[in-house]
Amino acid sequence: MNRLKSVGEVLPGLALVVAMAIAANWIAELPFVKDSLRFSSLLIVILLGILLASVWKLPDLLGAGIKLAQKPILRWAVAGLGFRLTLQEVAAIGVPAIAVVCLGVTGSFLFCVWLGKILGLGEKLSLLLATGGAICGASAIVAADSVVEAEGKDAAVSLGIITLWGTVGIFLFPAVAKALGWGILLMD
């Protein structure tokens, strides 16, 4: 039975989510984090969430607000990211670059779906992993989850895998780029 939650039911969980987002943005702007670690506020809020869930059993009181933040609010936030991109910015990139991006995203998506089939993953799990891998990670998975209509475990597994590999990539990519002499990508 779907029913709207009252403000009192969602406020505690939303307050926690907002506090974590504010803390993550503040930490991301600290000189050491910004200049040396180069951690985004997204990575920091994920790490804060992992830390918080590891040391504290979240009370049921927070569940409704956290659930609201996970689904509709995050979907609107992902859509809002697209609104930040203007047509002038897209035009400045140029047609060849846009074509490469479109082909790259489409190719990555199709490859991930194919690989999921080869590995014997379910269709919905493969679609969620492909969406996260080809488009923009965890937020894309959350946004696509309602379209794919996957089981909760598929969404959780795909979020975990994409977050894990995204986190590994954050640490691994700078080392690989430096070893290959790709200094321009490291913003040196």
URMOBEL-V942096 format. One record per residue. N is the residue number from 0. PHI is phi in degrees with one decimal (* if undefined). BURIAL is I if it has 24 or more other ideal C-beta (glycine too) atoms within 12 Angstrom, else O. Layout:
n-><N N>
phi-><PHI PHI>
burial-><BURIAL BURIAL>
//
This chain:
n-><0 1 2 3 4 5 6 7 8 9 10 11 12 13 14 15 16 17 18 19 20 21 22 23 24 25 26 27 28 29 30 31 32 33 34 35 36 37 38 39 40 41 42 43 44 45 46 47 48 49 50 51 52 53 54 55 56 57 58 59 60 61 62 63 64 65 66 67 68 69 70 71 72 73 74 75 76 77 78 79 80 81 82 83 84 85 86 87 88 89 90 91 92 93 94 95 96 97 98 99 100 101 102 103 104 105 106 107 108 109 110 111 112 113 114 115 116 117 118 119 120 121 122 123 124 125 126 127 128 129 130 131 132 133 134 135 136 137 138 139 140 141 142 143 144 145 146 147 148 149 150 151 152 153 154 155 156 157 158 159 160 161 162 163 164 165 166 167 168 169 170 171 172 173 174 175 176 177 178 179 180 181 182 183 184 185 186 187>
phi-><* -88.3 -142.5 -70.1 -83.4 -74.5 -56.7 -63.3 -76.5 -96.0 -59.1 -60.1 -67.1 -64.3 -62.0 -63.5 -62.4 -63.7 -61.7 -66.5 -65.1 -62.8 -61.5 -63.8 -64.1 -64.8 -62.9 -62.5 -89.8 -62.3 -51.8 -63.8 -69.1 -70.1 -90.8 -101.8 -79.2 57.3 -82.1 -78.7 -63.8 -63.5 -62.2 -64.4 -67.6 -64.0 -63.2 -62.2 -63.1 -62.6 -61.6 -61.0 -68.6 -78.1 -106.3 -142.4 -78.1 -64.6 -67.2 -57.0 -55.8 -88.2 -57.8 -64.2 -69.2 -65.5 -62.9 -62.4 -68.2 -72.1 -103.2 -64.9 -66.6 -64.5 -61.2 -66.0 -65.2 -62.9 -61.8 -62.4 -60.9 -66.1 -69.9 -72.3 -87.0 -90.5 -62.8 -64.3 -66.5 -64.0 -64.5 -65.4 -66.6 97.9 -60.7 -60.2 -66.9 -63.0 -63.4 -63.7 -62.2 -61.4 -66.3 -64.0 -65.5 -63.4 -62.9 -62.5 -61.1 -63.7 -62.9 -64.6 -63.8 -61.0 -63.2 -60.3 -66.8 -62.3 -80.5 80.3 -76.0 -65.5 -59.8 -69.8 -63.7 -61.4 -64.1 -66.3 -64.5 -63.8 -62.9 -65.3 -72.6 -91.2 -103.8 -152.1 78.1 -59.7 -64.8 -68.2 -63.9 -62.6 -67.5 -82.2 -56.5 -71.3 -76.6 -72.8 56.1 -79.8 -70.3 -56.5 -68.1 -64.9 -64.2 -64.0 -64.2 -65.7 -62.6 -63.4 -65.9 -64.5 -65.4 -59.9 -70.2 -64.5 -67.6 -59.4 -62.4 -61.1 -86.8 -80.8 -58.1 -59.4 -67.0 -66.5 -61.8 -66.3 -63.2 -89.7 76.2 -93.3 -58.6 -61.5 -75.8 -94.0 57.4 -76.0>
burial-><O O O O O O O O O I O I I I O I I O O I I O O I O O I I O O O O O O O O O O I O O I I I I I I I I O O O O O O O O O O O O I O I I I O I I I I O I I O O I I O O O O O O O O O O O O O O O O O O O O O O O O O O O O O O I O O I I O O I O O O O O O O I I I I I I I I I I I I I I I I I I I I I I O O I O I O O O I I O I I I O I I I O O I O O O I O O O O O O O O O O O O O O O O O O>
//
